[in-house]
Amino acid sequence: MRKVDGSDDEELGELEDKTEALTLCSKRTERARKKQAKKTKKSGSQSRDLFSLPYELFLEILTLLRPSDIFNLQRVNRAFHGFIVQEEHRIARVITSWRYVCLEKCFRLPVLMEDVDPSIHTHVQSPERQELLVIHKKPYQHVQAPDPAEICTCLTCLLRWSALCLIVDFAHWQHNLDIGEPIPMIPRGKHPEWNQILIASNAAIVRKALRSPLWHARLLEAHLSSTTRSIRRHAANKGNKRRRFRMSKEEMESGSDLFLERSGPPSFDFPFHRDNYYMLEAYLPNRGWSAKFEKWMYVPAEQHDMDIQYIVRWAERRREAATEAGEQANGSQRT
């Protein structure tokens, strides 16, 4: 074997590494490169165009959206999610103030028991009083009964709970009503599993609204959609000569309920059964038309406080009556 000595190394000179990376030219790598470039460009453009705006301007843009749009935007990325969660109360309040002027006063939230004075809990949840409310707590086929440990069971809060549950259930059956497909009827006394699952799901959505103003606004959006669809559906029925709310195409597409502030038919009767959905156009509880002032008068938000005061007085009268009966019993025993 030939030996290489030092003189040969000197003749060859210093070795230089000229290895170069292979250029990948397959269609797959080209598609991946374009996809990554598009994703990077979109992310950078999104951040530059929106989050670079002044804070108040960005917030005002969001308040022009529908609640459903806000929820979709919240799923875009962490930055949007964090911002919307942080400003949820403010965003929901502004959206509701101009989109759902009427519905906000018709569908107020029931009060959570944790927000009721603890000293009154025993009066509100007393068995004697719960028996008096059995007619209002009787479970409907389309509304799940509220949990007395979760929400206040004064008359006002019970009615508010039922009205909110009705929003979700009425919206669920809009497709059937639009295409003329009958709503499944449930025989009296029967509790099919599909219906129990449905009303439990409806109640879960309402519970979200109890703690999230954005979910409450989303319920109002859903009911406005159900109402406009119902009015349009009945207006198309030339044989239906009943009085109804006047609604133009522009008003229907505006996403605002201001047209419901005009005079119209009474709309506060509670649909006790899904059969009522077929003829229901606008369910707007907690208001009545004043001929004197020529406008709708709404049940005040303070009605819950009035009910609580009534419950306290009722408990005091029962306690005084029990004390008086005990004293009379003791007196008769002595004689």
C-alpha positions, 0 to 999 in steps of 0.5 A: 500500500502506498504511503502518503507523506507530508510532501503530498499533503503540501502539494494538495493544499488545504481541503475546503468543504463545499457541501451544499444543502439539497434544494427540495423541489417536490410539489408537497414541499412547495404547498407546505411552504406557501401554506406557512407563508400565507399563515404567517402573513395572515397572522401578522396582518391581523395583529397589525390591522386590529390590535395596533388600533387605539384601545377604545377604537378597537373596543367600539368596533367589537360593539358593532358586532352581534353576540354570535360574532363575538363568540366566533371571534373569541375562537380565532386565537388567544389574543382575541379570547383574552381581550374579549374575556377581559372586556366581556361586561363592557362589550355586552352592555354596549351591544345590548343597549342599541340592539336589544332595547326592548328585549333586555327589559322583557327578559331580565335575569333571575337573581342567584341565591348567592346574591340574596341576603343570607338571612333571608334564605330560610324564608325564601326556601321554606317548605311552606312557601314552596308549597304556595308556588307549586303552580309556578314550579310545576314542570312544563314539558318544554321548561326544566324546573329551576333549582331552589338552591341556585336561583331565587324562587320569588315569583318574579325570578321564577317567571324570568327563569321560565321565559329564558328557557322558552327562548332557547326551546322556541329557537330550537324548533324554528326550523320545524316551523319554517318548513311546516314539519310538526313538532313531536308531541308528548302524551300527558304524563310521559317523559321521553329521554330525548325531551329530558336531554333537550330541556336539560341542555336548554337549562344549561345554556340559561345557567351560562347567561346567569353568570355571563352578560355575553351569553345573556345577549346571545339569548336575546339575539336568538329570540329576536331571530325567532321573533322576526322569523315568526312574524315573516312566516305569519305575514306570508299566510294571506289567510291570517288576518290577525293584528301583528307588528309591522316589520320591514325587510330592512328592520328584519335585517338590521339586527335591532329590536326597535321595531318592537317598540311600536304598538302591536298585539299583546305579547305577554301570554306564556306558551304553556305547551309547544302547540302554542308555537304554531301561532306564536309571533312575538313573545315579549313578557313583562310589558303592557301597552299604555293607551294613556302614554301610547307606549309600552310599560315594562315591569321594573327591574326592582320587582325582585326586591319588592317580592323579597320584601313581601316574603319577609313580611309574610314570614313575620306574619307567620311567626307572629301567628305561631307565637300568638297561637302558642300563647293561647295554647299555654293560656288554655292549659293553665285554665 
